[in-house]
Amino acid sequence: MRRHTTFTVVMAIAALMIMVGTSSITWAVEPEVKTVEGELLDLRCYTSRGAQGEAHQACGAACATRGLPIGVLNTDGKAYTLLVASPAYADYINKSVRITGKVTNMMLSPTKMEIKEGDSWKVVELSKEMM
């Protein structure tokens, strides 16, 4: 009986040491609230062939309508993937946007979106379909 108890205690200590040693790996990354400004684009065409801009608007809108992933390409050349239902954003593809939301690992969950119209920014109401 004593041998069994000692073995159990040793195994419990070993398990605890493993859990403590790997705890930094299992912690979730806390999202950061951030505003990203750039071009709204469909990520499939952008990542496969660099397609962007007004010349790609119709194709990008069609890809978004089909539910393909969309994102924001900022002025530094970093692309953020939007965690949204992309069909609701099809009308805004290849437009200048400013999106605020929670960012984790280059993935953006929007809470506010603005579209550039001329020299000013227009707030777009985010509906449930857009979240």
C-alpha positions as CSV (number, residue, x, y, z in Angstrom):
1,M,0.0,0.0,0.0
2,R,2.8,2.4,0.9
3,R,4.5,1.7,-2.4
4,H,1.3,2.5,-4.3
5,T,0.9,5.8,-2.4
6,T,4.5,6.9,-3.1
7,F,4.1,6.1,-6.8
8,T,0.8,8.1,-6.9
9,V,2.5,11.1,-5.3
10,V,5.5,11.0,-7.6
11,M,3.2,10.8,-10.7
12,A,1.1,13.7,-9.4
13,I,4.2,15.8,-8.8
14,A,5.5,14.9,-12.3
15,A,2.2,15.9,-13.9
16,L,2.1,19.2,-12.0
17,M,5.6,20.0,-13.2
18,I,4.7,19.3,-16.8
19,M,1.5,21.4,-16.5
20,V,3.5,24.3,-15.0
21,G,6.3,24.0,-17.6
22,T,3.9,24.1,-20.5
23,S,1.4,26.7,-19.1
24,S,2.9,29.5,-21.1
25,I,2.0,27.6,-24.3
26,T,-1.6,27.1,-23.3
27,W,-2.5,30.7,-22.4
28,A,-4.7,32.4,-24.9
29,V,-3.4,35.7,-26.4
30,E,-5.4,38.6,-25.1
31,P,-7.0,40.5,-28.1
32,E,-5.8,44.1,-28.6
33,V,-8.3,46.8,-29.7
34,K,-6.8,48.4,-32.8
35,T,-7.8,50.6,-35.8
36,V,-6.6,49.4,-39.1
37,E,-6.7,51.6,-42.2
38,G,-6.2,50.4,-45.7
39,E,-7.9,48.7,-48.6
40,L,-10.7,46.1,-48.1
41,L,-10.0,43.2,-50.3
42,D,-10.7,39.5,-51.0
43,L,-7.8,37.5,-49.6
44,R,-8.0,34.7,-52.2
45,C,-7.2,36.8,-55.2
46,Y,-4.8,39.0,-53.2
47,T,-2.7,36.1,-51.8
48,S,-2.8,34.0,-55.0
49,R,-2.0,36.8,-57.5
50,G,-1.7,40.1,-55.8
51,A,-5.1,41.4,-57.1
52,Q,-6.3,44.6,-55.6
53,G,-7.5,48.1,-56.5
54,E,-10.4,49.4,-58.5
55,A,-9.6,47.1,-61.5
56,H,-10.3,44.1,-59.3
57,Q,-13.5,45.5,-57.7
58,A,-16.0,43.3,-59.6
59,C,-14.0,40.1,-59.1
60,G,-13.4,40.9,-55.4
61,A,-17.0,41.7,-54.7
62,A,-18.0,38.4,-56.4
63,C,-15.5,36.5,-54.2
64,A,-16.8,38.1,-51.1
65,T,-20.4,37.4,-52.1
66,R,-19.5,33.7,-52.4
67,G,-18.2,33.8,-48.8
68,L,-14.5,33.8,-49.5
69,P,-12.3,35.4,-46.8
70,I,-11.8,39.1,-46.8
71,G,-9.2,41.4,-45.1
72,V,-7.7,44.8,-44.8
73,L,-4.3,45.6,-46.4
74,N,-2.8,48.4,-44.4
75,T,-0.3,51.0,-45.7
76,D,2.6,48.9,-44.3
77,G,1.6,46.0,-46.5
78,K,0.2,43.8,-43.7
79,A,-3.0,42.0,-44.4
80,Y,-5.5,41.5,-41.6
81,T,-8.1,38.8,-42.0
82,L,-11.6,39.9,-41.0
83,L,-13.6,37.5,-38.9
84,V,-16.9,38.3,-40.5
85,A,-19.5,37.0,-42.9
86,S,-17.9,38.3,-46.1
87,P,-21.0,38.6,-48.3
88,A,-22.2,41.5,-46.2
89,Y,-19.0,43.4,-47.1
90,A,-19.1,42.8,-50.9
91,D,-20.2,46.4,-51.6
92,Y,-17.1,47.8,-49.9
93,I,-14.4,45.6,-51.5
94,N,-11.4,47.5,-52.8
95,K,-12.5,50.7,-51.1
96,S,-10.4,52.6,-48.5
97,V,-11.7,51.6,-45.0
98,R,-10.8,52.2,-41.4
99,I,-11.9,49.3,-39.2
100,T,-11.7,49.2,-35.4
101,G,-11.9,46.0,-33.5
102,K,-10.2,43.3,-31.6
103,V,-7.0,41.9,-33.2
104,T,-5.4,38.6,-32.4
105,N,-2.7,37.1,-34.6
106,M,-3.5,39.4,-37.6
107,M,-7.2,38.5,-37.4
108,L,-9.6,41.4,-36.8
109,S,-13.1,41.2,-35.3
110,P,-14.7,44.5,-36.3
111,T,-16.7,46.7,-33.9
112,K,-16.7,49.8,-36.2
113,M,-16.1,50.4,-39.9
114,E,-15.7,53.7,-41.8
115,I,-15.5,54.1,-45.6
116,K,-13.5,57.0,-47.1
117,E,-15.6,59.2,-49.3
118,G,-13.6,62.0,-50.8
119,D,-11.7,63.6,-48.0
120,S,-14.0,62.4,-45.2
121,W,-14.9,59.2,-43.5
122,K,-18.4,57.8,-43.4
123,V,-19.4,55.4,-40.6
124,V,-21.0,52.2,-41.8
125,E,-23.5,50.6,-39.4
126,L,-22.5,47.1,-38.7
127,S,-25.5,44.8,-38.9
128,K,-25.8,41.3,-37.5
129,E,-25.1,40.0,-41.0
130,M,-21.8,41.8,-40.9
131,M,-20.5,40.3,-37.7
